[in-house]
């Protein structure tokens, strides 16, 4: 197949989740062989749905999806399904193939090298659940790469990856000579390899195709919106002038009524010339996470912690005492034990950590397992809102773009980004004295991140956080840093 030949083409494709949730209307675009394409669009625009249509998991309501015969496709998912967490590494990778692969172990070794997750002798028999969140992210990535597909689909592949993991992935993608389509909000990562962008417009339900890297295209879209807004402002001025003239002539009566009619017709023509400007992606409202009111003195004392290096656990000593309005950042590479330590502190089961009695703990987990996926959003929020009214709870929810439709949806049916916003809404309602956050920007729309950073920066209780996003961390005040490796 020629390098510039389209390997994938959508022709007049429409798709929605029932009549009430149309996502795409008569969409046309093509992806050429060997290109690296980024998908842009706000939460809910249908980015992950587009992957479902490409893989054939979803069937379009109308139109044709053309994929060149014999082309293989692999998708790196955002999260490991719960029913795969108890598989061994060997079983997990074997599931990637329709037929049994007899040389699976050496293939696993090669691909774990690519994602910088070097195993030890018994890695093939290890249970997937035993890996950290960052290591599970690498397993997801490896499960797509091991198939060596002609079209590689990556859904938020940098979530949970530390700096070396992202560098490894970037290097792989730059050298990968097949077609790659990526959903990500990490501008620096995307600019390293992107040469085309598909923009999903949530308002027109169309997909626009651009050439250039992520930043170039973002700037092109912004410039176009500015031009369209300026054009509309001039048209509105002219329309109003015509309407004013029409009213003046109509009041004078007689033969001038005909002139007034022509003026109104001209105003209507100008109305039709207005450009349907893309509205800005909605952002969440600025918010505050109130701290528990009745807490004083030392709330958390960490004297020792467990860390894992070269698959061996050791205990390290430290002496960190946290009082109200003090923030601690936990650092260290994937797999060293950061999430394990956070979870133990959140459950008040961490050896070497004392928590003052009577303190409420708010815990944001990167896999959202603190949420019951069978609950509706309304039930999930009600669970933590014993002391506030229904009206107040709904007001908090609305600030996180959780409206009536979302309220009645089960948590498990939400996008990962929406689950994150529900988790933050719960924290606002809960008013914790200790706030524990494990990768709180994963899956969150980049427009929301500065607002979240400001809320965490202002938080007046004790905060303990893990994040691998330097730009986000730089916007938040930290009084202490604990590097588990050092």
MOWO-V928352 format. One record per backbone hydrogen bond with DSSP energy under -1.0 kcal/mol. CO is the residue of the C=O (numbers start at 0). NH is the residue of the N-H. Records with the same first field share a line. If there is no record, write none. Layout:
BEGIN
CO=NH  NH
END
This chain:
BEGIN
1=4
4=32
6=67
7=30
8=65
9=28
10=63
12=26
13=60  61
14=22  23
15=17
17=20
20=16
23=14
26=12
28=9
30=6  7
31=34
34=179
35=194  195
36=181
37=197
39=199
41=44
45=49
46=50
47=51
48=52
49=53
50=54
51=56  57
61=13
63=10
65=8
67=70
71=150
73=152
75=154
80=83
83=86
84=128
86=127
87=91
88=92
89=93
90=94
92=95
93=96
102=106
103=107
104=108
105=109
106=110
107=111
108=112
109=113
110=114
111=116
112=115
119=122
121=124
122=125
123=89
125=88
126=129
127=130
131=135
132=136
133=137
134=138
135=139
136=140
137=141
138=142
140=144
141=145
143=146
144=147
149=178
150=73
151=180
152=75
153=182
155=158
157=160
161=165
162=166
163=167
164=168
165=169
166=170
167=171
168=172
169=173
170=174
171=175
178=151
179=36
180=153
181=38
182=155
184=186
185=189
186=190
189=192  193
194=211
195=37
196=209
197=39
198=207
200=204
204=24
205=200
207=198
209=196
212=216
213=217
214=218
215=219
216=220
217=221
218=222
219=223
220=224
221=225
222=226
223=227
224=228
225=229
226=230
227=231
228=232
229=233
230=234
231=235
232=236
233=237
234=238
235=239
236=240
237=241
238=242
239=243
240=244
241=245
242=246
243=247
244=248
245=249
246=250
247=251
252=255
253=256
255=259
256=260
257=261
258=262
259=263
260=264
261=265
262=266
263=267
264=268
265=269
266=270
267=271
270=273
274=276
298=355
299=321
300=353
301=319
302=317
304=315
306=313
308=311
311=308
313=306
315=304
319=301
321=298  299
322=325
325=462
326=478  479
327=464
328=481
330=483
332=335
335=307
336=340
337=341
338=342
339=343
340=344
341=345
342=346
343=348
344=347
349=352
351=302
353=300
355=358
359=432  433
361=435
363=437
364=367
367=370
371=374
372=411
374=410
375=379
376=380
377=381
378=382
381=384
384=387
388=392
389=393
390=394
391=395
392=396
393=397
394=398
396=399  401
397=400
398=284
402=406
403=407
405=408
406=377
408=376
409=412
410=413
414=418
415=419
416=420
417=421
418=422
419=423
420=424
421=425
422=426
423=427
424=428
425=429
426=430
431=291
432=461
433=361
434=463
435=363
436=465
438=441
440=443
444=447
447=451
448=452
449=453
450=454
451=455
452=456
453=457
461=434
462=327
463=436
464=329
465=438
468=472
469=473
471=474
472=475
479=328
481=330
END
